[in-house]
Amino acid sequence: MAEVANDLIVAGETVIVRGTPVMLAVNKKKAKGVGKPGYLQLSCISTYAVDGQTILLSGGIEREGENREGTAIGLGVGLGLTFLPLGGFFFLCLKGEKAVIPAGTVLFGVTVAESYEVEIN
């Protein structure tokens, strides 16, 4: 769940209130073997103005975990060919890091996607 961090004020009037829910789209990929990292993307879709109309948004955040592909291949092949003929290849199963976006992260650069007229009561 996401919410608006601060009131959006236009011409001295509050148009979107702090705490208003924000609809998100989530795109994620799990970390995989051979050191491939995880990926996480949150895109802001919409929120609501004080008059109840839906306000479309654009922008978001993305993160990628640490890539361990070189380590996995190096250990797997290197140890597999030299010291541990069978066991070394298990290092090829080493996964990359998970992608993380911590709770409380504030997204900057999210913008209103279209022009709106909002009724202020």
Summary of the structure (lengths in Angstrom):
residues: 121
radius of gyration: 22.4
end to end distance: 27.7
largest distance: 76.2
contacts: 316
relative contact order: 0.23
helix: 17%
strand: 33%
